[in-house]
Amino acid sequence: MLKKFLSDEEGAQVIEYALIIAAISIVLVLALQPLLLGTGIGALVTRVVDCLTGTCS
C-alpha cells in the first residue's frame, strides 16, 4: 500500500502548477516593489487618469 502511494503521480501536476504560480508571483512582487512602495504608483495613476480625461501630455 505504501509503495503504491509513493509511486502514484496523480497530484503531481497540480503541485507543479502551484510551484510555477508561486515563482511567478514572487518575481512579480519583487519586480513591482519599487513601483508600489515609491511614488511611482501615484504618478502612474495620475498619468493614466490624465490620459483618460484628455489632458495627457
C-alpha positions as CSV (number, residue, x, y, z in Angstrom):
1,M,0.0,0.0,0.0
2,L,2.8,2.4,0.9
3,K,4.7,1.5,-2.3
4,K,1.6,2.2,-4.4
5,F,1.0,5.5,-2.6
6,L,4.6,6.7,-3.2
7,S,4.5,5.7,-6.9
8,D,1.2,7.5,-7.5
9,E,1.7,10.6,-9.6
10,E,-1.9,11.8,-9.9
11,G,-1.5,15.0,-8.0
12,A,2.0,15.9,-9.2
13,Q,0.8,18.2,-12.0
14,V,-1.2,20.3,-9.5
15,I,1.8,20.7,-7.3
16,E,4.0,21.6,-10.3
17,Y,1.5,24.3,-11.4
18,A,1.3,25.7,-7.8
19,L,5.1,25.9,-7.7
20,I,5.2,27.7,-11.0
21,I,2.5,30.2,-9.9
22,A,4.3,30.8,-6.7
23,A,7.6,31.5,-8.5
24,I,5.8,33.9,-10.9
25,S,4.1,35.7,-8.0
26,I,7.4,36.2,-6.2
27,V,9.1,37.6,-9.3
28,L,6.1,39.9,-9.9
29,V,6.2,41.2,-6.3
30,L,10.0,41.8,-6.5
31,A,9.7,43.5,-9.8
32,L,6.8,45.7,-8.9
33,Q,8.1,46.5,-5.4
34,P,9.8,49.8,-6.3
35,L,6.7,51.0,-8.2
36,L,4.4,50.1,-5.3
37,L,6.5,51.4,-2.4
38,G,7.7,54.6,-4.0
39,T,5.8,57.5,-5.5
40,G,5.8,55.7,-8.8
41,I,2.3,54.2,-8.4
42,G,0.8,57.6,-7.6
43,A,2.4,59.2,-10.6
44,L,1.3,56.3,-12.8
45,V,-2.3,56.5,-11.6
46,T,-2.3,60.3,-12.1
47,R,-0.9,59.9,-15.7
48,V,-3.5,57.3,-16.6
49,V,-6.3,59.5,-15.2
50,D,-4.9,62.5,-17.1
51,C,-4.8,60.5,-20.3
52,L,-8.3,59.1,-19.8
53,T,-9.7,62.6,-19.3
54,G,-8.0,64.1,-22.3
55,T,-5.3,66.1,-20.6
56,C,-2.4,63.7,-21.3
57,S,0.9,65.3,-22.1
